[in-house]
Amino acid sequence: MKKVYFLQTCDTCRRILKEVTLDGFEKQEIKQFPVSENQLEELHSYTKSYESLFNKRAKLYREMDLKNQNLEEEDYKQYILNEYTFLKRPVFVVNDEIFVGNSKKTIEQLKEKLL
């Protein structure tokens, strides 16, 4: 399976999507088509952590002062399901591997996998 979860209005997502070959990828724009609970469970099966899928750089994260709260795994899950902006993006699933976020290292690993 090849799938990418992304946000169309995110400049970084658009840049990364242009950098990688998306042939054969199913694309899901998360604002228009939010991640379902089943999809999130599937992503979690790769990472074993909702926190690793959670975007701590989201504007809403600061506005809600979540940094100063003691969040558990279930909290991260609920926030991601309730608000698309909390999913760290982009998320690429390539066969049996997942690549979460936009760090240079993550994108380089993704590019190597797609060669």
Residue pairs with C-beta under 8 A, 6 or more apart in sequence:
1 26
1 93
1 95
2 24
2 25
2 26
2 92
2 93
2 94
2 95
3 25
3 26
3 27
3 28
3 92
3 93
4 17
4 22
4 25
4 26
4 27
4 28
4 90
4 91
4 92
4 93
5 28
5 30
5 35
5 39
5 43
5 87
5 89
5 90
5 91
6 13
6 16
6 17
6 27
6 28
6 29
6 30
6 89
6 90
6 91
7 13
7 29
7 30
7 31
7 84
7 85
7 89
7 90
8 14
8 29
8 31
8 32
9 31
10 89
12 102
13 89
13 90
13 102
16 90
16 102
16 107
17 90
19 107
19 111
20 92
20 107
20 110
20 111
20 114
21 114
25 92
28 35
28 39
30 84
30 87
30 89
31 84
34 81
34 84
35 43
35 80
35 81
35 84
35 87
37 81
40 50
40 53
40 77
40 80
40 81
42 93
43 53
43 91
43 93
43 98
43 100
44 50
44 53
44 77
46 93
46 96
46 97
46 98
47 53
47 98
47 100
49 73
50 73
50 74
50 76
50 77
50 80
51 71
51 73
51 76
52 88
52 100
53 76
53 80
53 87
53 88
53 91
53 100
54 76
54 79
54 80
54 86
54 87
54 88
55 61
55 85
55 86
55 87
55 88
55 89
56 66
56 67
58 85
58 86
59 85
60 83
60 85
60 86
61 67
61 86
66 79
69 75
71 79
76 86
79 86
80 86
80 87
88 100
88 101
89 101
89 102
90 101
90 102
91 98
91 99
91 100
91 101
92 98
92 99
92 110
93 99
94 110
94 113
94 114
97 113
99 106
99 107
99 109
99 110
99 113
100 106
